[in-house]
């Protein structure tokens, strides 16, 4: 079974699902309200919602005949943390390279 980060990135790879996540960033919405913005049949749209829910990015709750979707901010925080860690590691490598190149340049100037 893939880990949560893998599932989140797989879910976010699709532009429809990213748009749903962006919209839910404004607040909860019913599935029908979310689906209204997309040119697809409801069963197809529900597959997107189920995938987002399976990835832990979205939570749904049914009240009567209305299913409401809510963004799960902790899941997005995990994705953000993963990206931040990768960026820090990359920046550290570039910093080491810059120091190395500076040292090489100084050696060349004084050598």
Secondary structure as the mmCIF struct_conf table of DSSP 4:
data_model
#
loop_
_struct_conf.conf_type_id
_struct_conf.id
_struct_conf.beg_label_comp_id
_struct_conf.beg_label_asym_id
_struct_conf.beg_label_seq_id
_struct_conf.end_label_comp_id
_struct_conf.end_label_asym_id
_struct_conf.end_label_seq_id
HELX_RH_AL_P HELX_RH_AL_P1 UNK A 4 UNK A 12
TURN_TY1_P TURN_TY1_P1 UNK A 13 UNK A 13
BEND BEND1 UNK A 14 UNK A 14
HELX_RH_AL_P HELX_RH_AL_P2 UNK A 15 UNK A 24
TURN_TY1_P TURN_TY1_P2 UNK A 25 UNK A 26
STRN STRN1 UNK A 29 UNK A 30
HELX_RH_AL_P HELX_RH_AL_P3 UNK A 31 UNK A 35
TURN_TY1_P TURN_TY1_P3 UNK A 36 UNK A 37
BEND BEND2 UNK A 38 UNK A 40
HELX_RH_AL_P HELX_RH_AL_P4 UNK A 42 UNK A 54
TURN_TY1_P TURN_TY1_P4 UNK A 55 UNK A 56
BEND BEND3 UNK A 57 UNK A 57
STRN STRN2 UNK A 58 UNK A 63
TURN_TY1_P TURN_TY1_P5 UNK A 64 UNK A 65
STRN STRN3 UNK A 66 UNK A 71
HELX_RH_AL_P HELX_RH_AL_P5 UNK A 73 UNK A 110
#
